[in-house]
Amino acid sequence: MKIAIIGSGAMGCLYGGLLAEGGNEVYLIDIWKEHVDTINEKGLNIKGLTGERVISNIKATTDSKEIGKVELALVFVKSTSTGEAARENKDVVDENTVVLTLQNGLGNLEKLMQVWDSSVIAGTTAHGATLIGPGSILHAGQGKTIIGEVSGLATKRIEWIQKVFNDSRIDTDISDNVMGLIWDKLLVNIGINAITALTGLRNGQLLEHEETEWILEEAVKEAFQIAQLKGIRLHYEDPIAHTKDVCRATAENKASMLQDVIHKRETEIKMINGAIADEAEKYGVITPVNKLLTNLILMKEKLYEIV
């Protein structure tokens, strides 16, 4: 299968690498030229849970026009760049292409559908990865990938992608509840990302301190309340317990927001904890923990150039 990875940071490289090892023709698209050049010259280096190796049968580019049309496009850009990435990479997609978003946060599905409409499907992943440097990543957490059609139907294209993923050692299931999937992952990110970004802790360490564990519980509890008000059908009866399970399964992982703060990059806070605070206002509900976490991260971003 010919596959393009739109946004080839840690997670994009992880999926691209695994899919290339599965015998697919994979192209990594990213704006970081040094990263792209390193992969083309030396291959993609993956360390961690699935062993250390260099994947050489993979290509990278900063210009999607060099690739041509693909059968599958995976979107891994930050939520803040989703609309722009879709518009800039339209050349790899035609009526036969499936576009799959495995991104964090709310709003990505809608932004992609504005550009590609029915080509778009959605999913979530429990894998975790860290970008070590140009052309090198650490595979720090693993778990299920779950994908689904917006319509909820079990189509041939969904089954086809599931098989390609499973054949590439990406353990994948199909769901008939895409919005439930997105909110499942949202609640996990609400309980992990901002707290790790503020404390510098790895995922598993959040459960080692009663202070951070309490914040995790309260943030997820608030988000769960909003999900119920919106009529979202979650896959987990106890999202707090599920978030803690993810912390344990990805114990050594540095959450993406922590990596952003370390490298003084814009975070996805507005699409995660901030999205919950915004949704809560529509129902006249207060979510003080999520509002506080959002403002603390936004303030941290403002201080990048000062501190």
Secondary structure, 3 states (H helix, E strand, C coil): CEEEEECCCHHHHHHHHHHHHCCCEEEEECCCHHHHHHHHHHCEEEEECCCCEEECCCEEECCHHHCCCCCEEEECCCHHHHHHHHHHCHHHCCCCCEEEECCCCCCHHHHHHHHHHHHEEEEEECCEEEEEECCEEEEEECCCEEEECCCCCCCHHHHHHHHHHHHCCCCEEECCCHHHHHHHHHHHHHHHHHHHHHHCCCHHHHHHCHHHHHHHHHHHHHHHHHHHHHCCCCCCCCHHHHHHHHHHHCCCCCCHHHHHHHCCCCCCHHHCHHHHHHHHHHCCCCCHHHHHHHHHHHHHHHCCCCC
